[in-house]
Amino acid sequence: MTKLTVRYKNERTLKQLLSHAEEQYNHYKEYGFISDVNYWQAKVNDYRAQLYALYHEREEFDKLEQI
């Protein structure tokens, strides 16, 4: 298992970045820009992993189910 280091220690910032990435993903998916869709999907996955790692680091396991 790979150890993921948390780049963003602020939960609110991570949630905002995740929300923006999800909006961009849906926007580009709607218009059919495949390379942009792939980029934003990777960003969404990265931010979700960051949020997961942050919650795990803080031992807030009840919030893991929300991701």
Secondary structure, 3 states (H helix, E strand, C coil): CCCCCCCCCCHHHHHHHHHHHHHHHHHHHHHCCHHHHHHHHHHHHHHHHHHHHHHHHHCCHHHHHHC
